[in-house]
Each structure stands twice: as C-alpha cells, then as structure tokens.
Amino acid sequence: MKKIITLIFCMYVINLNSQQWVDDSCNKKASKIVNEAVEHLANLEPLIAIGIAKAALMIDEDCGCANLVIAAAAAANGSRKSKLEAIDVSSLNSEEKVWHKLLTATLTGDGDTYRATLKSGLEETPNSPLLNWFNSGGDYNNYKNFSTDFPEHASAAYNMVAYGYANGEIGGKVDYEAAMKALDKSRKLHDGPNALDSKAEIYAMSGDYLKAKQNQFGAYDYAWFASPYQPKLVTYNRKVNKEEIVKNLKEAQAFLQNAILERNEEEYAKYVTDDMQLVVGDSNLQGFYEFTDESLNRQNDVNWDNFDLRDIEVDFSPDMTMAILTFYADGSYTQGDSEDVIDYSTRASAVWIATNDGWKSVHANWAPFGGGSGVPKN
C-alpha cells in the first residue's frame, strides 16, 4: 500500500510540474511522467531521468520515449547501441523517430547525418521544444534565444546562459550577477540539483568558495548516496579550509622527516598509505627507489648534528586532491668515526595526496643546493 501511495503522490507532483517536451507515443499517464524524465535529462540529471523513465515504463511498457531517455543517458561507446536496437522504431511517432535517428548518429559521430536529420525534423515539427533544444547547442546566444522562444522549457537553457555570462561569452564581459539571476530563473522552472551545482561552480569561478560549498551541499543533499556532486563538495570544502590544510601539511612534512631520521615506524606510518608506495630520490643524486619499512630501518654511518626544513611552500592541484610542497633543508652531519662536520644543504619537493585517511606522502625528491652537500652515496 505504501508503494502505491508513493507512486500516486509522484504522479500528482509530475502532473503539476511537467512540461510537454515531446509529443510522445506513450499513454496519457506515462506521457506526463516521461516528459518529466526529459526535463531532468535536459538539465543534465541523467540518473534521475532514468529513474523517472523506468516509472513511465511501469505505467506503459510500450512507452518508446521512456526507452529513448534511457538510451540517451547511456554512453555512446557503451550500451546505447543495444538499447536503441531494442526499441521498436515502428511504434514511435515522427518526433520520436527523429530522436532515435539522432541518437543513432551519435554512435559513430556522424555529424552530417545528425545535422541533416535534425534539419528535416525541424521542418516537419518546427515548434518542437525537444528538437529546438537539440538545435541550440554550441552557442550561448542560442540558449538565450531558446529561453525566449520556449519559456516553459527554459530551465536548462538558463543554466547554460549563466555560464555564458560567467565566461563573458554573453555581453562581452564577465558578469557573475547576471549569471546568478539566470540560475535563479532556472530553479524557478525546475527543482533539480544541477542548477545548484552550476551555482557552486560559478561562485568558485568568482573565488567565493564558501558560497560554492553551500550550494554544492544543496546539490549533494538532493540525494547524497553515491552522489555525483560529492567530489566537488569535497574540493570546495578544502578550498574554504585551505589555510588550515597548508599549515597541517607543513607540519606533516617536518614530522615525517623527523620520523625517518629517528627511524620511528609508528610515527612514519601516519604519513604514508598502503594505496600508493612512497617513491624517493635522495640528495646523493642516485636513482629513485621505493621507500619501505626496510628503507626506514636501513643502517648507515651518518650522524646528524642538526636537520631543519625551511621555507615550505604548498601548491594544490585544481581539484585539491594533490599537494606539491617545495622547501629547503639545512643541517650538518659527521660520517662514521670521522670528526669532520659536513654542511648539509638541499632543495626538495614532495607530493602529497588526499585519501580517506588524510593527506599522505607519495613522492619526495632531494638535491644539493647552494654549495652544500647532500647525503653520502652509500
């Protein structure tokens, strides 16, 4: 009974909100549902679109438009071909047949066939929102025109227009305020996570990572489990907390080096991961090697008087999953029974990656610097 009530409720919501994107060959109830699926597909929410399309097939198992949505969401180099071949083309109406031909053309990247098919389809059904939407790609101004010509279907178009303003492609200059207004219009027309993801991305473009994080969380919160919006949420969160991460990485680099010098296995283990081996190039300029627990405990005749890291700089990859540290090390040591003090001076770089267990070191490279010496070759 609970499932029946839920399905009826969903159908009621769809009846209120769905727009007729395509004159489909499905029955009346399934048609309402499948057009909502197309709305989500146009708004780059394919997982939601697939779920709604499957709901339409529960109402009408012969709903070809629902199968077209599912095929469109599949990868062109994946299962799209088999999904298209499984559709009974003879049961489709003329508009759906055009969509089927367009999807078939994408399998081989046949642009000429795609354009010719779209052109003839628009000549036959010039007021089709779906075919006009396909015809809008490639130019931000086309999306702007679509939003004027098809205001009830313009949510996805406003989303694209927002990027046009944010990139300076519309109006000739970057206009973040206009971009946000466009996204507000998009959200009024369609309740989905992608507009929030777009807001987050454009706030990030403007350098406001706090608002980027807040909006990305809204997209993530729409359906959190295995959310496609989770990686960027993590990125924006790290951007917001960048200063703290930099501070912690500088400390971690120093603690890691102390652990190596002191052969402290427990402390050393905090800064490396089993998922990726630490690879090191020592300041004796010999070959790179994998630094293991055996390396940590390897005996040598170097006696350190002092060893200090300085001037550590931290740079991140754009997605904040990797950090590059550059720094210098100064110190002195004696070797074996000799009382001769050797001045140690090197420049170094280190690579750290973000893992589920924190930041871990995966690479380090050291070289003599400023007239000083590195470690002995043995």
FENWO-V452095 format. One line per field, one symbol per residue. phi: phi as a letter, one per 40 degrees, with the letter a starting at -180 (. if undefined). A space follows every 10 residues. Layout:
phi = ???
This chain:
phi = .ccccccccc ccccccbcbc cacccccdcc cdccccccdc cccfbcccdc ccccccccca cbcccccccc cccccccbcd dccccccccc cccccccccc cccccccbgc cccdcccccc ccccbcccdc cccccccgac cccccccccb ccbcdccccc ddcccccgcb ggacbccccc ccccccccca caccccccdc ccccccgccc cccccccccc cdaccfcccc dccccccccc bdcccddccc cccccccccc ccfccccdcc bbbccaccbb bcccgcccac cbccccccca bcbccaabca fcbbbbcdcg cbbbbbabbb iaabbgcccc cbcbabbaba bbbcbcbhcb cbaabbadag gcbccccc
